[in-house]
Amino acid sequence: MNTTKLSSKHQIVVPKVVRQIMKLKAGMNVALYPLDDNRAILLKQPKSYVQTLEGLGQEVWRSLGGADKYIKDMRADRTLWSK
């Protein structure tokens, strides 16, 4: 685990090993997403959110047999609700 201190101006220095792994360069924008009162996630800000989100969830749909199969299965399940 890499640690750092919060400065009096509420700034942090990202440790060198983290910068190297994430390929962070000076001047790059990053985003901090708080998870709770003890944890946050640091992400590089993407150049394009559209390109970043494109195809999100493809593996999930494949694991379910595709969207068409999933919808068909869900419709079949709904017929059981009324019985």
C-alpha positions as CSV (number, residue, x, y, z in Angstrom):
1,M,0.0,0.0,0.0
2,N,1.2,3.5,-0.8
3,T,0.5,6.3,1.6
4,T,0.6,10.1,1.3
5,K,-0.3,13.0,3.5
6,L,-2.9,15.7,3.0
7,S,-1.2,19.1,3.0
8,S,-2.5,22.2,4.9
9,K,-4.0,23.3,1.5
10,H,-5.8,19.9,1.3
11,Q,-3.6,18.7,-1.5
12,I,-2.1,15.2,-1.9
13,V,0.9,13.9,-3.8
14,V,0.2,10.7,-5.8
15,P,3.1,8.4,-5.0
16,K,5.6,7.7,-7.8
17,V,4.7,4.0,-8.1
18,V,1.0,4.8,-8.5
19,R,1.8,7.5,-11.1
20,Q,4.0,5.0,-13.0
21,I,1.4,2.3,-13.0
22,M,-1.5,4.6,-14.0
23,K,0.8,6.5,-16.4
24,L,-0.1,9.8,-14.8
25,K,1.7,12.9,-16.1
26,A,1.9,16.4,-14.6
27,G,-1.1,18.5,-15.6
28,M,-3.4,15.5,-16.3
29,N,-6.9,15.7,-14.9
30,V,-7.9,13.0,-12.4
31,A,-11.2,12.3,-10.7
32,L,-11.7,11.2,-7.1
33,Y,-14.9,9.4,-6.3
34,P,-15.7,8.9,-2.6
35,L,-17.1,5.5,-1.8
36,D,-17.8,6.1,1.9
37,D,-16.3,8.1,4.7
38,N,-13.0,6.1,4.6
39,R,-12.4,5.3,0.9
40,A,-12.2,6.9,-2.5
41,I,-11.3,5.9,-6.0
42,L,-8.7,7.8,-8.2
43,L,-9.4,7.6,-11.9
44,K,-7.7,9.3,-14.9
45,Q,-10.2,11.6,-16.5
46,P,-10.9,10.1,-19.9
47,K,-10.4,12.2,-23.1
48,S,-13.9,11.1,-24.1
49,Y,-16.6,9.8,-21.8
50,V,-18.5,8.4,-24.8
51,Q,-15.5,6.3,-25.9
52,T,-14.9,5.2,-22.3
53,L,-18.5,4.0,-21.8
54,E,-18.9,2.6,-25.3
55,G,-19.3,-1.2,-25.0
56,L,-19.7,-1.1,-21.3
57,G,-21.4,-4.3,-20.1
58,Q,-20.7,-6.4,-23.3
59,E,-19.3,-9.2,-21.2
60,V,-22.4,-9.2,-19.0
61,W,-24.7,-9.5,-22.0
62,R,-22.6,-12.3,-23.5
63,S,-22.6,-14.2,-20.2
64,L,-26.4,-14.0,-20.3
65,G,-26.6,-15.4,-23.8
66,G,-27.2,-12.1,-25.5
67,A,-29.8,-9.4,-25.0
68,D,-32.4,-11.3,-27.1
69,K,-32.2,-14.4,-25.0
70,Y,-32.3,-12.5,-21.8
71,I,-35.4,-10.6,-22.9
72,K,-37.1,-13.9,-24.0
73,D,-36.2,-15.5,-20.6
74,M,-37.5,-12.6,-18.7
75,R,-40.8,-12.6,-20.6
76,A,-41.1,-16.4,-19.9
77,D,-40.5,-15.7,-16.2
78,R,-43.3,-13.1,-16.2
79,T,-45.8,-15.6,-17.4
80,L,-45.2,-17.5,-14.2
81,W,-46.1,-14.5,-12.1
82,S,-49.8,-14.7,-12.9
83,K,-50.1,-18.4,-12.0
